[in-house]
């Protein structure tokens, strides 16, 4: 069963704008399925997973493109990076947009090659796992803290109770798990991790010790929604800090995790430099940490961390699906005042706090005041129009409705994002 994707309009727009469309993202999130769904009848479809096809692409790329003339969809392009210069030449000759559609699971391999070979000719769409909006079949839009926009969304979405929400958190974001409920969750993720380690990590990044990397993944999963301290990651996983930094960059580049940079501004002098870690598929995170069911997860010690990571990932996906880089940061200063994440768009900085409680109280927004010195202030020498504005704040929680907390801040139900 095909689940309609929120990124479909973004894919069409990119395909109409550039000669080459590249859809990238973690494996098994439905990149090929999406493009096959949108492909015209005359578009050829070929996968480099096929050893014979891969051999032809790698050894005689010119002949490959004679055999598979555009319009063409080439799946798993990372296995034949030598094709890219030939695709560039073919795109330049034709001058048509949308001739080449490419997919690839490993952005850490592809992006350097794509940037060098197809600069100015390729539009890139990063496809994440399924969002809750996609699973429930409701409209998806970039998240905003604006109460008017959130009010309009109330009539579009379905309310989720605590048990339903943790069922969603536990099951994760992989399309196959939602398209066919008969698929066993544990078996699926075991196979997923095995394939990721053996095909992507070993073959494409030359990580020699798969078990050591698996152990590192588990340690990183246990630190979701927490600041990144490489020395602690290294100590807990038994590797050196440089190796921990390299391996975390692999998780980020393969869209398994996101590292959220701290918001910095020359007006705020005592801001921490540590980034924040979030796993992007809560189901994978739960599998790695051996949670066996959503009830245990909801009652467990990491319940709050999973809730925060789920909210972050839904907001993150809402921007990706609209074809935007997620404008997300986090805040922590030397006084240990923290804001779970900040949305910085159009000169407006909007704070968001995440609480599992149904009614967190005004304590939830007390650290928003740390941003007060920024109001109306830009960087020295910037024109007046570049001055910062502090937008509405949001406390994403288990409230039953969208409710004002005070004049500037609102309770936002987690099912509304």
PEJO-V596054 format. One record per backbone hydrogen bond with DSSP energy under -1.0 kcal/mol. CO is the residue of the C=O (numbers start at 1). NH is the residue of the N-H. Records with the same first field share a line. If there is no record, write none. Layout:
CO: NH / NH
This chain:
5: 8
7: 11
8: 12
9: 13
10: 14
11: 15
12: 16
14: 17 / 18
18: 98
19: 100
20: 123
21: 102
22: 125
23: 104
24: 127
26: 29
30: 34
31: 35
32: 36
33: 37
34: 38
35: 39
40: 43
44: 73
46: 75
47: 50
50: 54
51: 55
52: 56
53: 57
54: 58
55: 59
56: 60
60: 64
61: 65
62: 66
63: 67
64: 68
71: 44
72: 101
73: 46
74: 103
75: 48
76: 79
77: 80
80: 83
81: 84
83: 87
84: 88
85: 89
86: 90
87: 91
88: 92
89: 93
90: 94
91: 95
99: 72
100: 21
101: 74
102: 23
103: 77
104: 25
106: 109 / 110
107: 111
110: 114
111: 115
112: 116
113: 117
114: 118
118: 121
121: 20
123: 22
125: 24
131: 135
132: 136
133: 138
146: 150
147: 151
148: 152
149: 153
153: 156 / 157
161: 165
162: 166
163: 167
164: 168
165: 169
166: 170
167: 171
168: 172
173: 130
174: 177
175: 179
176: 180
180: 183
184: 188
185: 189
186: 190
187: 191
188: 192
189: 193
190: 194
191: 195
192: 196
193: 197
194: 198
195: 199
196: 201
197: 202
200: 204
201: 205 / 207
209: 213
210: 214
211: 215
212: 216
213: 217
214: 218
215: 219
216: 220
217: 221
218: 222
220: 223
221: 224
223: 226
226: 277
229: 233
230: 234
231: 235
232: 236
233: 237
234: 238 / 239
240: 244
241: 245
242: 246
243: 247
244: 248
245: 249
246: 250
247: 251
248: 252
249: 253
250: 254
251: 256 / 257
252: 255
256: 280
258: 278
260: 276
261: 330
270: 334
275: 228
276: 260
277: 225
278: 258
281: 285
282: 286
283: 287
284: 288
285: 289
286: 291
287: 290
293: 297
294: 298
295: 299
296: 300
300: 303
302: 306
303: 307
304: 308
305: 309
306: 310
307: 311
308: 312
309: 313
310: 314
311: 315
312: 316
313: 317
314: 318
315: 319
316: 320
317: 321
319: 324
320: 323
326: 328
327: 344
329: 342
330: 263
331: 339
332: 272
333: 336
337: 333
339: 331
341: 352
342: 329
343: 350
345: 348
347: 389
348: 345
349: 391
350: 343
351: 394
352: 341
353: 396
357: 398
361: 364
362: 365
363: 366
365: 368
367: 370
368: 371
369: 372
371: 374
372: 375
374: 377
377: 388
379: 382
383: 386
384: 387
388: 376
389: 349
393: 410
394: 353
395: 412
396: 355
397: 414
403: 411
408: 393
409: 405 / 406
410: 395
411: 403
412: 397
413: 416
